[in-house]
Amino acid sequence: MRVLFTPRADRQMADLFDYVSDHSSEVVATRYLGRIVAFCEALDIFPLRGQQRNDIVPGLRTVGFERRITIAFVVETEAILIEGIFYGGQDFESLLKPGET
């Protein structure tokens, strides 16, 4: 099963890279995002982990990563779509509602 990052998730990863780079270093940011990507890619082994959140978007699941990140994803027939990478206390519920960006 393939793991695909949506444009929103790609933007969030780029923003997170910039934030970590500014507050630490590019090396730390590269390693941190590498761990996030590896975690997401490992969802293909057991894709139905995490909490089901049909109340936000049908088929949505969320899982925590290293206590600071919430990863939102949808499991489809042939792919896992990473819908969002939310850092800290971001209100991912509101941001993921249809019509939001």
N, C-alpha and C positions, 0 to 999 in steps of 0.2 A: 504494500500500500504506500502510495506516495504522500509526502508531507509538503503542502504548499502554503506559502505565506501570502496573504491577501495584500493589496496595496496599502491598506490601513496599517497592518502589522509591520510591513516594511518601513513605513514612515515612522512608526513608533520605535522600531529598532534603531533607525538612524537618529532620532531625537534622543534616545537613551544613550547611544554611543557618544553623542555630543555632550550630554550632561555629565556622564562619567569621565569623559576626557577632560572637560573643563574643571572638574572637581578632584581629579586624581591624575590620570595620564592616559595616553592612547594605548599603551601596553595593557593597563588594567582594563580599559574599556573593551579592547579586542578580546581579552581572555574571558571577561564576563559575558559578552555577547556570544562568544563561542560556546560557553556552557549552556546558555539559553537555547541556541540553535540545536546543540546536541540533545538536550532534553526534549525539545519539540520533535526532532527526528526519531527519537526513541518511542514516541507515541505509537508508531506503527506496530510495535510488539504487543501492546495492550491498549488499544485506542479508546476503550470505554472506561478509562479511569477518570478520576475526578468527580465533580458534582454535576449532575444534569441540571440545566437551567432553562427548561422550556418556557418558564415564565418571562424570560427576556426575549429569546429567539428560539423557535422550534429547532430541536436537535443540538442546541448549544450545550457545551460542557465547559467547566472551568477547573483549573488545577493550579495549586500554588507552586512556586519555585523559589527556593532559598529565602523564604519568609518575606520577601519584598516585592515579588512579581506575581501577578495573576495572569495566567495564560488562558485565553478563551479560544475554543476551537469547535469545529463541527466535523463529525465523522460522516463521510459520504461513502457510496458504494466502492469507489476506486481511489479515494483520496481523503486525507485529513486536511482540512482547511484551517490554518491558524488565523483566526479573526482579529485577535488583538493581544498585545503584550502591554500590560498595565502595571506601572511602577508605583510603589508606595500606596497611598490612600486614594488613588484615582477612583472616581465613581464609574467603574466599568459598566455597571448596570444601565445607567443613563446613556453612556456613550455608545452602547451596543444596540440600543432600541432602534427599530427601523426608522429611517429618516435622519438619524444622527451621523456625524462623521467621526 
